[in-house]
Amino acid sequence: MKIRIKRVYDPPADDDGLRVLVDRLWPRGLSKDKARVDRWAKDLAPSPELRQWFNHEAAKWVEFKRRYGQELAEHEDDLRELLGAAGKGPLTLLFGARDEQHNNAVALSEYLERLRRK
């Protein structure tokens, strides 16, 4: 299984596989038809407090991943279910942020990779 990361605003591709939106809020100005989201995993998104604290500041990236990992540890069953569903093909984590390197989908992907290796 390959975990991909993609902005939800980018056009869907045939090889995206299972498309999972991992933001707590629906992306502004995007219709559900155009987004082609298979699953909206709001519970796997960072808490509002963590998201506001991080504010997409690259200098906080390492600490954000640590804190987000603590939140994700509370949802291991949901994460394993997601890995199981994605075991049948590609998994594409969708996010709405402009920063493509420092966002919760990147952090979640790294967390899922570690979980999968356990």
Buried (B, 14 or more C-beta within 10 A) or exposed (E): BEBBBBBBBEEBEEEBBBBBBBBBEBBEEBEEEEBBBBBBBEEBBBEEEBBEBBEBEEEBBEEBBEBBBEBBEEBEEEBBEBBEBBEEEBBBBBBBBEEEEBBBBBBBBBBBEEBBEE
